[in-house]
Amino acid sequence: MLSGCGRKILSNMADFVFVLCALTSLTCTILLLRSYHRGRARLLLWSGIAFAGFTLGNILLVVDTLVPAADLPLLRSVPVLVGLLVLIYGLVWETK
């Protein structure tokens, strides 16, 4: 069993990892959309939009874990699902 201090450290570490995931997906979004703007490869556009959804889902996860009053499990899943659907659409229709 973990003591109160051990749980607090693990909680802080989890929060830190969630923030890093949000920053990483935001970086991927920016890089993909910037590459699309330069080269106009449509698959980069679909990937960038998908990662924007992943970023929003990660930000909502951070809000859900850091704000005790927030209970957002369904709301944080919606942008991730939309991002996946956009990515699947781009992979299926743009590779023809």
DRENVEX-102273 format. One record per residue: residue in three letters; z, y, x of N, C-alpha, C in turn. Coordinates in steps of 0.1 Angstrom, whole numbers, m for minus. Each point is the difference from the previous one (the first is absolute). Layout:
// DRENVEX-102273
PT / residu / n.pz / n.py / n.px / ca.pz / ca.py / ca.px / c.pz / c.py / c.px
PT / ALA / Z / Y / X / Z / Y / X / Z / Y / X
...
//
This chain:
// DRENVEX-102273
PT / residu / n.pz / n.py / n.px / ca.pz / ca.py / ca.px / c.pz / c.py / c.px
PT / MET / 0 / m12 / 8 / 0 / 12 / m8 / 0 / 12 / 9
PT / LEU / m7 / 10 / m5 / 0 / 13 / 7 / 11 / 9 / m5
PT / SER / 5 / 7 / 10 / 10 / 10 / m4 / m7 / 12 / m6
PT / GLY / 8 / 10 / m5 / m6 / 12 / m6 / m9 / 7 / 10
PT / CYS / 5 / 1 / 13 / m8 / 7 / 10 / m13 / m7 / 3
PT / GLY / 0 / m13 / 0 / m12 / m8 / 2 / m10 / 2 / m11
PT / ARG / 5 / 0 / m12 / m9 / 2 / m11 / m7 / 14 / 0
PT / LYS / 8 / 10 / 4 / m5 / 14 / 1 / m11 / 1 / 11
PT / ILE / 2 / m7 / 11 / m10 / 0 / 11 / m12 / m6 / m5
PT / LEU / 1 / m12 / m7 / m12 / m7 / m5 / m7 / 9 / m11
PT / SER / 7 / 7 / m8 / m5 / 8 / m10 / m8 / 12 / 6
PT / ASN / 6 / 6 / 10 / m6 / 11 / 7 / m13 / m5 / 7
PT / MET / 1 / m12 / 6 / m12 / m5 / 7 / m11 / m3 / m10
PT / ALA / 3 / m5 / m12 / m10 / m3 / m10 / m6 / 13 / m5
PT / ASP / 8 / 10 / m2 / m6 / 14 / m4 / m9 / 5 / 11
PT / PHE / 4 / m2 / 13 / m8 / 5 / 11 / m14 / m7 / 0
PT / VAL / 1 / m13 / m2 / m13 / m8 / 0 / m9 / 4 / m12
PT / PHE / 6 / 2 / m12 / m8 / 5 / m11 / m6 / 13 / 2
PT / VAL / 7 / 9 / 7 / m6 / 13 / 3 / m12 / m2 / 10
PT / LEU / 3 / m8 / 10 / m11 / m3 / 10 / m12 / m6 / m7
PT / CYS / 2 / m9 / m9 / m12 / m6 / m8 / m7 / 11 / m7
PT / ALA / 7 / 9 / m7 / m7 / 11 / m7 / m8 / 9 / 10
PT / LEU / 6 / 3 / 11 / m7 / 8 / 10 / m12 / m7 / 6
PT / THR / 1 / m13 / 2 / m11 / m8 / 5 / m12 / 0 / m10
PT / SER / 4 / m3 / m13 / m11 / 0 / m10 / m6 / 14 / m2
PT / LEU / 8 / 10 / 1 / m6 / 14 / 0 / m9 / 3 / 11
PT / THR / 4 / m5 / 12 / m9 / 2 / 12 / m13 / m8 / m2
PT / CYS / 0 / m12 / m5 / m12 / m8 / m3 / m8 / 7 / m10
PT / THR / 6 / 6 / m11 / m8 / 7 / m10 / m7 / 12 / 6
PT / ILE / 7 / 8 / 8 / m7 / 11 / 7 / m11 / m4 / 9
PT / LEU / 2 / m10 / 8 / m10 / m4 / 9 / m12 / m6 / m7
PT / LEU / 2 / m8 / m10 / m11 / m6 / m8 / m8 / 11 / m7
PT / LEU / 6 / 10 / m6 / m7 / 10 / m8 / m7 / 10 / 10
PT / ARG / 6 / 2 / 11 / m6 / 9 / 11 / m13 / m7 / 5
PT / SER / 1 / m13 / 2 / m11 / m8 / 5 / m11 / 0 / m11
PT / TYR / 4 / m1 / m12 / m11 / 0 / m11 / m6 / 14 / 0
PT / HIS / 7 / 10 / 2 / m6 / 14 / 0 / m10 / 2 / 11
PT / ARG / 3 / m7 / 11 / m10 / 2 / 12 / m12 / m9 / m2
PT / GLY / 2 / m13 / m4 / m11 / m9 / 0 / m6 / m4 / m13
PT / ARG / 7 / 3 / m11 / m5 / m3 / m14 / m2 / m15 / m3
PT / ALA / 8 / m8 / 7 / 0 / m14 / m3 / 9 / m2 / m12
PT / ARG / m6 / m5 / m12 / 8 / 0 / m12 / 11 / m10 / 0
PT / LEU / 0 / m10 / 8 / 11 / m9 / 1 / 12 / 7 / 6
PT / LEU / m2 / 10 / 9 / 11 / 8 / 5 / 7 / 8 / m12
PT / LEU / m9 / 5 / m9 / 6 / 7 / m11 / 8 / m9 / m9
PT / TRP / m5 / m12 / m3 / 8 / m9 / m9 / 13 / m4 / 7
PT / SER / m1 / m2 / 13 / 12 / m4 / 7 / 10 / 11 / 1
PT / GLY / m5 / 13 / 2 / 9 / 11 / 0 / 7 / 3 / m13
PT / ILE / m7 / m2 / m11 / 6 / 2 / m13 / 10 / m11 / m2
PT / ALA / m3 / m12 / 4 / 10 / m11 / m1 / 13 / 3 / 7
PT / PHE / m2 / 4 / 13 / 12 / 4 / 8 / 7 / 12 / m6
PT / ALA / m6 / 8 / m7 / 7 / 11 / m7 / 9 / m5 / m10
PT / GLY / m5 / m11 / m8 / 9 / m6 / m9 / 11 / m8 / 6
PT / PHE / m2 / m6 / 12 / 10 / m7 / 7 / 11 / 10 / 5
PT / THR / m5 / 12 / 5 / 9 / 10 / 4 / 9 / 5 / m11
PT / LEU / m6 / 2 / m12 / 8 / 5 / m11 / 10 / m11 / m4
PT / GLY / m4 / m12 / 0 / 10 / m11 / m3 / 11 / m1 / 11
PT / ASN / m3 / 2 / 12 / 10 / 0 / 11 / 10 / 12 / m2
PT / ILE / m6 / 12 / m4 / 9 / 12 / m2 / 9 / m3 / m12
PT / LEU / m5 / m6 / m10 / 8 / m3 / m12 / 11 / m10 / 4
PT / LEU / m3 / m9 / 9 / 10 / m10 / 4 / 11 / 7 / 8
PT / VAL / m4 / 10 / 8 / 11 / 7 / 8 / 8 / 8 / m10
PT / VAL / m6 / 6 / m10 / 8 / 8 / m10 / 9 / m10 / m8
PT / ASP / m5 / m12 / m3 / 7 / m9 / m8 / 12 / m5 / 8
PT / THR / m1 / m2 / 13 / 11 / m5 / 8 / 10 / 11 / 4
PT / LEU / m4 / 12 / 2 / 8 / 11 / 4 / 7 / 7 / m11
PT / VAL / m6 / 1 / m12 / 6 / 7 / m11 / 7 / m11 / m9
PT / PRO / 13 / 0 / m1 / 7 / m11 / m8 / m4 / 1 / m15
PT / ALA / m2 / 12 / m5 / m3 / 1 / m15 / m14 / m5 / m3
PT / ALA / m9 / m1 / 10 / m14 / m3 / m3 / m2 / m15 / m1
PT / ASP / m7 / m5 / m10 / m3 / m14 / m2 / m15 / m1 / m3
PT / LEU / m8 / m2 / 10 / m14 / 2 / m1 / m8 / m13 / 4
PT / PRO / 5 / m12 / m3 / m8 / m12 / 4 / m14 / 0 / m6
PT / LEU / m1 / 2 / m13 / m14 / 0 / m6 / m8 / 11 / 4
PT / LEU / 6 / 12 / 1 / m8 / 12 / 4 / m5 / m1 / 14
PT / ARG / 7 / m6 / 9 / m4 / 0 / 14 / m11 / m11 / 2
PT / SER / m1 / m9 / m10 / m10 / m11 / 1 / m14 / 4 / m5
PT / VAL / 0 / 10 / m8 / m13 / 4 / m6 / m9 / 6 / 10
PT / PRO / 4 / 10 / 9 / m10 / 5 / 9 / m5 / m11 / 10
PT / VAL / 9 / m9 / 4 / m5 / m11 / 9 / m10 / m9 / m7
PT / LEU / 2 / m3 / m13 / m10 / m8 / m8 / m13 / 7 / m1
PT / VAL / 1 / 13 / m3 / m13 / 8 / m1 / m7 / 1 / 14
PT / GLY / 8 / 1 / 11 / m6 / 0 / 13 / m7 / m13 / 3
PT / LEU / 6 / m11 / m4 / m6 / m13 / 2 / m13 / m2 / m8
PT / LEU / 1 / 5 / m12 / m12 / m1 / m9 / m12 / 8 / 6
PT / VAL / 3 / 12 / 5 / m10 / 8 / 6 / m6 / m7 / 12
PT / LEU / 9 / m5 / 8 / m5 / m7 / 12 / m8 / m12 / m3
PT / ILE / 4 / m8 / m10 / m8 / m12 / m4 / m14 / 5 / m5
PT / TYR / 0 / 11 / m8 / m13 / 5 / m5 / m9 / 4 / 11
PT / GLY / 6 / 7 / 10 / m8 / 4 / 11 / m5 / m11 / 8
PT / LEU / 8 / m10 / 2 / m5 / m12 / 8 / m10 / m8 / m8
PT / VAL / 1 / m1 / m13 / m10 / m8 / m7 / m13 / 8 / m2
PT / TRP / 1 / 12 / m5 / m12 / 7 / m4 / m7 / 7 / 11
PT / GLU / 7 / 4 / 11 / m7 / 8 / 10 / m5 / m9 / 11
PT / THR / 3 / m13 / 0 / m6 / m8 / 11 / m13 / m7 / m5
PT / LYS / m5 / 3 / m12 / m12 / m6 / m4 / m12 / 7 / 5
//
